[in-house]
Amino acid sequence: MRALTAPAAPPHADAERNRDGAAELARWLAPVSAGARTAGPEGDARCRGFGYLRLLLWQAAPAQLSRTPRTVAREPLDAVAVVLPRHGTTAVTQDGRGATVGAGELTLIDLRRPFALERAAGASVLLCRLPAHALGLSVADLRPVLGRVVPVGGDGVAALLGPLLHGLGASSDAMSATVGERLGGVVTEFVAALVNEWNEPPQEPTDSGCPGREALLRAVREHIDRHLGDPDLCPERIAAAHGISVRYLHRLFEAEDTTVGRLVHRRRVEQCERELSRRGRVSPSISAVAQRWGFRSPAHFSRAFKAVYGHSPRQWRAAALGATQSAPPRA
């Protein structure tokens, strides 16, 4: 491991690009240590400032970064960061809690304490750093959100924060310093509101006939399995079908090592795999299987299937049917 430190980033709004992504992260995000990585450049980091807010788009080659207890003690910070993947996944670990965050999700890390961050190959992630004191929140307030997968969709604050950060990342470099400072303040208010939202107890169903948590989880899973073929199946519809809020639905799955969206995605892929593996005289086309289980396009299905099983649907079917096709004809 090698320590990476650099002088503080300039306070004014600007844009920079450097192929040494880890060095740029050390300068704009926090002093970190870089672990082993694949051969070649670490990727590039595009960095911009909006007042005291810093945005970093980090992409290309896979990389592992960590902020160790020794680094924290040697170079303390007063900052937190929002981790918002644009493509692929980024794994975050802090306080013994790990989260693999994908596109359409976000999480928070506290830069004042040790953490580890690993970006998958080909992934790009937007990192937003802001002063911790500007949030007006304690460490205890932040802890419930750190390392948690927070869906950007739905009806909560994250549904507003995610698009705002993506928009700032793609905005023009010609923005004035005054406008940039105001936008930095807006983002800070959204992040503080997100933390407050996740610290509030969820609004649980009050109907006396409503089932308990385990029974409700079971009912939600059964509902998902019954409606996998509906391409419009989403957290909003699932929550409405059970008379609960979308936020409460997400809270139900906190201890399940998955999210509602990931469960729907995985169950669809599993059902497609079972159908593609069947051996019969007449087999449906791959596109027909994808459509039957709720995928809107064969291309989307192919990417999803390969991400789970490591092979394309066509390769998987060929392997499953290979024994039958290669068997000699009966006398």
DALIN-V688091 format. One record per residue. PSI is psi in whole degrees, 0 to 359 (999 if undefined). D_CENTER is the distance of its C-alpha to the mean C-alpha in whole Angstrom. Layout:
BEGIN
PSI,D_CENTER
PSI,D_CENTER
END
This chain:
BEGIN
145,26
138,27
143,27
116,26
160,27
164,28
158,30
149,28
152,27
143,29
340,29
162,29
130,27
180,27
139,25
160,25
136,24
132,24
334,24
82,24
322,20
320,20
321,24
323,22
322,19
325,22
322,24
335,21
294,19
152,21
125,23
172,21
140,22
132,21
190,22
146,23
172,21
163,23
149,26
183,25
155,24
356,21
185,19
155,20
124,19
124,20
139,20
153,22
140,23
87,23
233,26
357,25
138,21
132,20
132,17
125,16
113,15
127,14
181,15
234,17
153,18
151,16
153,16
128,16
149,17
153,18
108,20
163,23
324,25
317,28
320,26
316,25
323,29
323,30
78,28
153,27
162,25
74,24
156,21
167,17
144,14
131,11
117,8
91,6
141,6
320,8
148,9
199,8
155,6
127,7
133,8
136,10
129,13
141,15
34,18
5,18
130,15
148,12
135,8
111,6
131,3
181,3
139,5
10,6
165,4
167,5
171,7
148,11
146,13
110,17
354,19
349,22
164,21
147,20
166,17
144,15
128,12
121,12
131,11
161,12
135,15
358,14
156,11
139,11
139,9
125,11
129,12
114,14
138,17
156,19
135,22
322,22
334,25
338,25
336,22
33,25
151,24
169,24
322,23
326,23
320,21
328,18
320,18
339,17
337,13
130,13
12,11
141,10
116,6
112,8
136,8
334,9
178,11
205,14
16,17
186,16
326,16
331,12
339,13
321,16
316,14
303,11
327,14
315,16
319,14
319,13
319,17
323,18
332,17
3,19
168,22
145,25
352,26
1,30
137,28
158,31
323,30
315,31
318,29
318,26
320,27
318,27
324,23
320,22
322,24
315,22
318,19
317,20
321,21
318,18
317,16
319,19
323,19
315,16
316,17
320,20
317,19
346,17
342,20
140,22
136,23
149,22
100,25
156,26
138,28
351,32
127,33
338,36
2,35
136,31
163,30
181,29
310,25
318,26
323,28
319,25
317,22
319,25
322,26
316,22
318,22
321,25
317,24
314,21
325,24
337,26
21,24
330,22
350,24
112,24
344,21
6,21
124,20
166,17
322,16
316,19
322,21
315,21
316,21
323,24
340,26
9,26
33,27
167,24
159,21
321,18
317,17
324,19
315,18
322,14
325,16
326,18
6,15
321,14
8,17
5,16
31,13
176,11
168,10
314,13
320,11
324,11
314,14
315,16
312,14
318,16
324,19
315,19
320,19
318,21
321,24
320,24
317,25
319,28
321,29
336,29
351,31
141,34
118,37
167,39
321,42
119,40
138,36
156,34
159,32
321,28
325,28
321,29
316,27
316,24
322,26
329,27
25,24
3,22
135,20
338,21
149,22
325,23
316,21
317,18
316,19
317,20
317,17
318,15
315,19
326,19
330,15
314,16
352,20
0,20
156,23
159,23
323,25
317,28
320,28
315,27
318,30
320,33
320,32
325,33
356,36
318,37
320,39
317,41
331,41
352,43
140,45
150,49
147,51
147,53
999,57
END
